[in-house]
Amino acid sequence: MTDKYAQIYFFVVVLAAVLALNIAIFWPFVGAIVVALTLSVVFSPIHKGVKRVVGGAEGLAALITVMVALLIIVVPLAFFGTLVFKEAGVVYTVFKGGGSEAYINNLNETLNLALQKIYPAASFDIRQIFERILDFLVNNVSGIFSGVSGVTFSLFLTLMALYYLLKEGDKLKKVVMNLSPLADNHDEDIFSKLSQTVSSVVKGSLLVAVIQGGLTSLGFLIFGISNPALWGGVAVLAALIPMVGTALVMVPAVIYLFVTSSTGGALGLLLWGAVVVGGVDNLLRPKLFERGINIHPFFILISVLGGLKFFGAIGFLLGPLLLSLLFSLLDIYKKEFKRDVEQV
């Protein structure tokens, strides 16, 4: 009996050590894996359709789906993200060096005058607000664009992982289920609900926010606002804020155009924000959320910001994914285990 316990203890220690070493090995590439897992869920319907078209050829279907993901998501986001980072770096240097663009001073004065009509003691420095936003973008998102070789390698790993997840996802799922101590029906429920919540959060919140940010950038470019990509990046985060959304970026820009005597441009940008950017939120978000599990936008916002703060750039996806997993597990607990726990 003593020998048996010694064997068990030895096995547990060895297993823990090997597991820790493997985590250390895989940790530098966790970002690529997380992105690949997310894309595999989002593009799963397309993969199934392609597989039917190519007669069930798993490898060919996975390859075509990866190319579609590359063209639709990866390339545009990489291009837009690079512009955001470059513009953020330039403006960040200007702000930290004590310089300023004219519209910042005009906007600061106009907003203070407007607020003081309502509350005479109101006063704030919009430069400090922008500095904090730029600090957040530069310090937490710079890792994605720190070097061309690093970005290329990460992209290669992501696409390779996506290919194998699409091609052999069912096999990997069975391996996980065999290793799990839970009953197979519980494992199936977790996979199903996690897939639903991930799809809902990524499509219904993150994708809509990215689209709104892109449209905000386009509007700023059309109507002559400086650094359109940078403020589009800020609009992506603003779009996640309940009740406020992209108005946090659009309203100051409209005020700036009015202040600089560009009344036509201000009205044009106002209509662009209300009809085009706002229309995405009103029309697209409900359709993307209708088949998912609705998670309150405030929790999604906190998960994105907390994820960026804790995990760096990849936290933009990893934060909502962990939130989705939590809600999935809580739902399983409520339906499957709560009664058993109460009886104990």
DRENVO-878098 format. One record per residue (C-alpha): y, x, z; residue in one letter. Coordinates in steps of 0.5 Angstrom, whole numbers, padded with zeros to 4 digits, always signed. Last residue first. Layout:
N
YXZa/...
! end
This chain:
344
+0035-0051-0001v/+0036-0058-0004q/+0044-0056-0005e/+0041-0050-0009v/+0036-0054-0013d/+0041-0059-0015r/+0046-0054-0017k/+0041-0050-0022f/+0041-0054-0028e/+0047-0058-0030k/+0052-0054-0026k/+0049-0048-0026y/+0049-0048-0034i/+0056-0050-0034d/+0058-0044-0030l/+0054-0040-0034l/+0058-0042-0040s/+0065-0042-0037f/+0063-0035-0035l/+0061-0033-0042l/+0067-0035-0045s/+0072-0032-0040l/+0068-0025-0042l/+0069-0027-0049l/+0076-0028-0048p/+0077-0022-0044g/+0073-0018-0049l/+0077-0020-0055l/+0084-0018-0054f/+0081-0013-0049g/+0079-0008-0055i/+0086-0006-0054a/+0085-0003-0047g/+0080-0005-0043f/+0084-0007-0036f/+0091-0009-0039k/+0089-0011-0045l/+0083-0016-0042g/+0088-0018-0037g/+0093-0020-0042l/+0088-0024-0047v/+0084-0027-0041s/+0091-0029-0038i/+0092-0033-0045l/+0086-0036-0045i/+0086-0038-0038f/+0093-0042-0040f/+0090-0044-0046p/+0085-0049-0042h/+0078-0048-0045i/+0075-0053-0049n/+0068-0052-0051i/+0067-0052-0059g/+0066-0057-0064r/+0073-0060-0064e/+0077-0053-0063f/+0077-0051-0070l/+0080-0058-0072k/+0085-0059-0066p/+0088-0052-0068r/+0089-0052-0075l/+0094-0058-0076l/+0098-0058-0070n/+0098-0050-0069d/+0099-0049-0076v/+0104-0054-0077g/+0108-0050-0072g/+0109-0044-0076v/+0110-0048-0083v/+0114-0054-0080v/+0118-0052-0074a/+0118-0044-0075g/+0120-0045-0083w/+0125-0050-0081l/+0129-0046-0076l/+0128-0040-0081l/+0132-0044-0086g/+0137-0047-0081l/+0138-0040-0079a/+0138-0037-0086g/+0143-0042-0088g/+0148-0041-0082t/+0148-0033-0083s/+0154-0032-0079s/+0152-0026-0075t/+0151-0031-0069v/+0147-0036-0073f/+0142-0031-0075l/+0142-0029-0068y/+0141-0036-0065i/+0135-0037-0070v/+0132-0030-0068a/+0132-0032-0061p/+0129-0039-0062v/+0123-0036-0066m/+0120-0031-0061v/+0119-0035-0055l/+0119-0041-0060a/+0112-0038-0062t/+0108-0041-0056g/+0112-0045-0051v/+0108-0051-0048m/+0102-0046-0047p/+0103-0039-0048i/+0098-0036-0053l/+0103-0037-0059a/+0107-0032-0055a/+0102-0026-0056l/+0101-0027-0063v/+0109-0028-0063a/+0110-0021-0061v/+0106-0018-0066g/+0110-0022-0071g/+0116-0019-0068w/+0113-0012-0069l/+0111-0014-0077a/+0118-0017-0078p/+0122-0011-0076n/+0129-0013-0078s/+0130-0020-0079i/+0132-0022-0086g/+0130-0029-0088f/+0124-0028-0092i/+0122-0022-0087l/+0123-0026-0081f/+0119-0032-0084g/+0113-0027-0086l/+0113-0024-0079s/+0112-0031-0076t/+0107-0033-0081l/+0103-0027-0079g/+0104-0029-0072g/+0102-0036-0073q/+0096-0034-0077i/+0094-0029-0071v/+0095-0034-0066a/+0091-0039-0070v/+0085-0034-0070l/+0086-0032-0062l/+0086-0040-0060s/+0081-0044-0064g/+0078-0039-0068k/+0076-0034-0062v/+0076-0039-0057v/+0072-0044-0060s/+0067-0039-0063s/+0066-0036-0057v/+0065-0042-0053t/+0060-0045-0058q/+0056-0038-0058s/+0056-0038-0051l/+0054-0045-0050k/+0048-0044-0055s/+0046-0037-0052f/+0046-0040-0045i/+0042-0046-0047d/+0037-0042-0050e/+0036-0038-0044d/+0036-0044-0040h/+0030-0047-0045n/+0027-0040-0044d/+0026-0040-0037a/+0030-0035-0033l/+0028-0028-0032p/+0031-0025-0038s/+0027-0019-0042l/+0023-0024-0047n/+0030-0028-0048m/+0033-0021-0050v/+0028-0019-0054v/+0028-0026-0058k/+0035-0026-0059k/+0034-0019-0062l/+0029-0022-0067k/+0034-0027-0069d/+0040-0023-0070g/+0036-0018-0075e/+0040-0019-0081k/+0047-0022-0078l/+0046-0017-0072l/+0044-0011-0077y/+0050-0012-0081y/+0055-0013-0076l/+0053-0007-0072a/+0054-0003-0079m/+0061-0006-0080l/+0063-0005-0073t/+0060+0003-0073l/+0064+0004-0080f/+0071+0001-0077l/+0070+0005-0071s/+0069+0011-0075f/+0075+0009-0080t/+0080+0008-0074v/+0078+0015-0070g/+0079+0019-0077s/+0086+0015-0078v/+0088+0017-0071g/+0091+0013-0065s/+0091+0006-0069f/+0087+0002-0064i/+0089+0006-0058g/+0096+0004-0059s/+0095-0003-0057v/+0096-0002-0049n/+0101+0003-0048n/+0105+0001-0054v/+0105-0006-0054l/+0106-0007-0046f/+0112-0002-0047d/+0115-0006-0053l/+0114-0012-0049i/+0117-0009-0043r/+0123-0006-0047e/+0124-0013-0050f/+0125-0016-0043i/+0130-0010-0041q/+0134-0010-0047r/+0135-0018-0046i/+0139-0016-0040d/+0140-0022-0036f/+0146-0026-0033s/+0146-0033-0030a/+0151-0035-0024a/+0155-0040-0028p/+0149-0044-0029y/+0149-0049-0035i/+0155-0046-0039k/+0152-0039-0036q/+0146-0040-0040l/+0150-0041-0047a/+0154-0035-0045l/+0148-0031-0043n/+0144-0032-0050l/+0150-0031-0054t/+0151-0024-0051e/+0144-0022-0051n/+0143-0024-0058l/+0149-0020-0060n/+0147-0014-0057n/+0140-0014-0059i/+0143-0016-0066y/+0147-0009-0067a/+0141-0005-0066e/+0141-0001-0060s/+0141+0006-0057g/+0139+0009-0050g/+0134+0013-0052g/+0128+0009-0049k/+0131+0003-0053f/+0131+0007-0060v/+0124+0010-0058t/+0121+0004-0057y/+0124+0001-0064v/+0121+0006-0068v/+0114+0006-0064g/+0114-0002-0064a/+0115-0001-0072e/+0109+0004-0073k/+0105+0000-0068f/+0106-0007-0072v/+0105-0004-0079l/+0099-0001-0077t/+0097-0008-0074g/+0098-0012-0080f/+0094-0007-0085f/+0088-0007-0080a/+0089-0014-0079l/+0089-0015-0087p/+0083-0011-0088v/+0079-0013-0082v/+0079-0021-0083i/+0078-0024-0090i/+0076-0017-0094l/+0072-0014-0089l/+0069-0021-0086a/+0067-0022-0094v/+0064-0015-0095m/+0060-0016-0088v/+0057-0023-0091t/+0055-0020-0097i/+0051-0015-0094l/+0048-0020-0089a/+0046-0024-0095a/+0043-0018-0098l/+0039-0016-0092g/+0036-0023-0090e/+0034-0025-0097a/+0033-0032-0096g/+0034-0035-0103g/+0040-0031-0105v/+0044-0038-0104v/+0041-0040-0098r/+0042-0033-0095k/+0050-0034-0097v/+0050-0041-0093g/+0047-0038-0087k/+0052-0032-0087h/+0058-0037-0088i/+0056-0041-0082p/+0054-0034-0078s/+0061-0031-0079f/+0065-0033-0073v/+0058-0031-0069v/+0057-0025-0072s/+0065-0023-0072l/+0065-0023-0064t/+0058-0019-0064l/+0061-0014-0068a/+0068-0014-0065v/+0064-0013-0058v/+0060-0007-0061i/+0066-0004-0064a/+0069-0004-0057g/+0063-0002-0053v/+0063+0005-0057f/+0065+0009-0052p/+0061+0006-0047w/+0054+0007-0051f/+0052+0013-0048i/+0055+0012-0041a/+0051+0005-0041i/+0045+0009-0043n/+0046+0014-0037l/+0047+0009-0032a/+0040+0005-0035l/+0036+0012-0034v/+0039+0013-0027a/+0037+0006-0025a/+0030+0006-0028l/+0029+0012-0025v/+0031+0010-0018v/+0027+0003-0019v/+0021+0007-0021f/+0021+0011-0015f/+0022+0005-0011y/+0016+0002-0014i/+0011+0008-0014q/+0013+0009-0007a/+0012+0002-0005y/+0005+0002-0008k/+0003+0009-0005d/+0005+0006+0002t/+0000+0000+0000m/
! end
